Amino acid sequence: MPDKWVDWNKTTRSKDYRGSSSFATFMIIGPVCFFLGILFASFPYDYPLLWTSEPVVPSYYDQLEIHLRFMHQAPPLIARLLNIIMFVGFAGFFIKLFRPSEANVLFDGASLVLYTIGAGVYIANIVKGMRAVSAGIWHDPKFDGITHDGPLTGEVVLGREDSLKVLSASNTILALILVGVLVLQAGQWYAERREMDDYEKAGEIIEQKALEKAERKAEEKAAKKRQ
């Protein structure tokens, strides 16, 4: 990696090191936990579609459509707040990756990759699926179960049941990705703690050696005086 981008001399003991205790880390963890909370609130709706073998009654799909339509047709302020919170997480990554150390590149770089993939899943699958639900394309008499002419011209559209299952699976995938971000951030904290422990042990060894050296010199001086 270019030396101009990565500060290889920066360690966890450097003053400008942005580690697990920095404010930028809270800018990352906050949005991640917020989105995990939203996904957890959606889990009761996703559970019958993915996590049980019991047959799903047709009325459940109607109920799920109403729920998704209500969420997608919420006031624009809701979507703007979600976008702002998502970009707060990106800002946290950019702050930690400005003149990063090797630890920042490993942990925060990998976390940024996962976070970006999560944003892609959200935009490409979840938002697209909610738009399809809000448009009510499955209730159009012209819908043949494969394609739809209109807002989704030229795109392959699955049936209602399959589309809702894909949407629920996307929620699960996004949740796993966000958990991965938390695991990497926790790994960074653990690595910092281990490194600090190693520094403390090394300092204790140096102090012990210095003390033993001083004791030997004192003994030598005392022996010379006795002679």
C-alpha positions in Angstrom: 0.0 0.0 0.0 1.2 3.6 -0.7 3.1 5.1 2.2 1.3 8.4 1.6 -2.0 6.8 2.5 -1.0 4.5 5.4 1.0 5.7 8.4 3.1 2.7 9.2 4.7 4.4 12.1 1.4 4.9 13.9 0.6 2.5 16.7 -2.2 2.1 19.3 -0.1 4.4 21.6 0.1 7.2 19.2 -1.8 10.4 20.1 -3.5 10.6 16.7 -4.5 6.9 16.6 -8.3 6.5 16.1 -9.1 3.2 17.6 -12.0 1.5 19.3 -12.3 4.2 21.9 -12.5 7.1 19.4 -15.7 9.1 18.7 -15.5 7.8 15.1 -16.1 4.3 16.4 -19.3 5.4 18.0 -20.3 7.0 14.7 -20.0 3.5 13.2 -21.5 1.4 16.0 -24.5 3.7 16.5 -25.9 3.4 13.0 -25.1 -0.3 12.8 -27.0 -1.0 16.0 -29.8 1.2 14.9 -30.3 -0.7 11.6 -30.0 -4.0 13.5 -32.9 -2.8 15.7 -35.0 -2.1 12.7 -34.2 -5.5 11.2 -35.0 -7.2 14.6 -38.4 -5.4 14.5 -39.0 -7.0 11.1 -38.0 -10.5 12.2 -41.5 -11.5 13.4 -42.7 -10.8 9.8 -39.8 -12.7 8.2 -39.9 -15.7 10.6 -42.9 -17.5 9.0 -41.4 -17.2 5.5 -37.9 -18.4 6.3 -37.6 -20.1 9.6 -40.5 -22.5 9.9 -41.8 -25.3 7.7 -45.4 -24.7 8.6 -47.6 -23.6 5.6 -48.2 -19.8 5.4 -51.8 -18.8 5.2 -52.7 -16.5 2.3 -54.0 -13.8 4.6 -50.5 -13.5 6.0 -49.1 -12.3 2.7 -51.8 -9.6 2.6 -50.9 -8.5 6.1 -47.2 -8.4 5.2 -47.9 -6.4 2.1 -49.9 -3.8 4.2 -47.0 -3.6 6.6 -44.4 -3.1 3.9 -46.5 -0.6 2.0 -47.0 1.4 5.2 -43.3 1.5 5.7 -42.4 2.4 2.1 -45.1 5.1 1.9 -44.0 6.8 5.2 -43.4 10.5 5.1 -40.2 11.5 3.2 -38.7 12.6 6.5 -38.3 9.0 7.6 -36.3 8.0 4.5 -34.2 11.1 4.8 -33.4 10.3 8.5 -32.4 6.7 7.4 -30.1 8.0 4.7 -28.5 10.5 7.2 -27.9 7.8 9.7 -26.4 5.6 7.1 -24.0 8.3 5.9 -23.0 9.0 9.6 -21.6 5.5 9.6 -19.7 6.2 6.3 -18.3 9.4 7.9 -17.1 7.4 10.8 -15.2 5.0 8.5 -13.7 7.9 6.5 -12.5 9.6 9.7 -10.8 6.4 11.0 -9.3 5.7 7.6 -7.7 9.1 7.3 -4.0 8.5 7.6 -4.7 5.1 9.1 -2.5 2.8 11.0 -2.1 -0.9 10.0 -4.8 -1.8 12.5 -7.2 0.7 11.0 -6.5 -0.7 7.5 -7.2 -4.3 8.7 -10.2 -3.8 10.9 -11.8 -0.6 9.7 -11.1 -1.3 6.0 -12.8 -4.7 6.2 -15.7 -3.2 8.2 -16.1 -0.5 5.5 -16.2 -3.2 2.8 -19.0 -5.1 4.7 -20.9 -1.8 5.4 -20.8 -0.9 1.7 -22.0 -4.4 0.8 -24.8 -3.9 3.3 -25.8 -0.6 1.7 -25.8 -2.4 -1.7 -28.1 -5.1 -0.4 -30.4 -2.5 1.1 -30.6 -0.4 -2.1 -30.7 -3.3 -4.6 -33.0 -5.7 -2.8 -34.9 -4.2 0.1 -35.7 -0.8 -1.4 -36.5 -2.4 -4.8 -38.7 -5.0 -3.1 -40.6 -2.4 -1.1 -41.2 -0.4 -4.2 -42.7 -3.4 -5.9 -45.0 -4.0 -2.9 -46.0 -0.3 -2.8 -46.8 -0.4 -6.6 -49.0 -3.4 -6.1 -47.8 -5.0 -9.3 -49.0 -8.5 -8.3 -52.6 -7.3 -8.2 -52.4 -6.0 -11.7 -54.5 -8.2 -14.1 -51.8 -7.9 -16.7 -49.1 -9.3 -14.5 -48.2 -12.8 -15.7 -45.7 -13.7 -13.0 -42.5 -13.0 -15.0 -42.3 -9.4 -16.2 -44.2 -6.2 -15.6 -44.7 -3.2 -17.9 -44.6 0.1 -16.0 -42.2 1.4 -13.4 -40.2 -1.9 -13.6 -40.1 -2.2 -17.4 -37.8 -4.9 -18.6 -37.0 -6.3 -15.2 -37.7 -9.8 -14.1 -40.3 -9.8 -11.3 -41.0 -12.9 -9.3 -44.4 -13.9 -8.0 -45.7 -12.3 -4.7 -44.7 -15.2 -2.4 -41.2 -15.6 -3.9 -40.6 -11.8 -3.9 -41.6 -11.5 -0.3 -39.3 -14.4 0.6 -36.4 -12.7 -1.2 -37.1 -9.5 0.7 -37.1 -11.4 4.0 -33.9 -13.2 3.1 -32.3 -9.8 2.2 -33.2 -8.6 5.7 -31.4 -11.7 7.2 -28.3 -11.2 4.9 -28.1 -7.5 5.9 -28.4 -8.4 9.6 -25.5 -10.9 9.2 -23.4 -8.3 7.4 -24.0 -5.7 10.1 -23.1 -8.2 12.8 -19.9 -8.8 10.9 -19.1 -5.1 11.2 -19.7 -5.3 15.0 -17.4 -8.4 15.2 -14.6 -6.6 13.4 -14.9 -3.5 15.6 -14.9 -5.8 18.7 -11.8 -7.5 17.2 -10.1 -4.2 17.0 -10.8 -3.5 20.6 -9.5 -6.9 21.6 -6.4 -6.5 19.6 -5.7 -3.1 21.2 -6.2 -4.6 24.7 -3.8 -7.4 23.9 -1.2 -4.9 22.5 -1.5 -2.8 25.6 -1.0 -5.8 27.8 2.1 -6.8 25.8 3.4 -3.2 26.3 2.8 -3.4 30.1 4.5 -6.8 30.3 7.5 -5.6 28.3 7.7 -2.5 30.5 7.6 -4.8 33.6 10.4 -6.9 32.2 12.5 -3.8 31.4 12.0 -2.5 34.9 12.8 -5.8 36.5 16.1 -6.0 34.4 17.0 -2.5 35.4 16.3 -3.2 39.0 18.5 -6.4 38.9 21.2 -4.4 37.1 21.1 -1.7 39.8 21.2 -4.3 42.5 24.3 -6.0 40.9 26.0 -2.6 40.7 25.2 -1.9 44.4 26.6 -5.3 45.4 29.8 -4.7 43.3 30.3 -1.3 45.0 29.7 -2.8 48.4 32.2 -5.6 47.7 34.9 -3.1 46.6 34.4 -1.1 49.7 34.9 -4.2 51.9 38.1 -4.9 50.0 
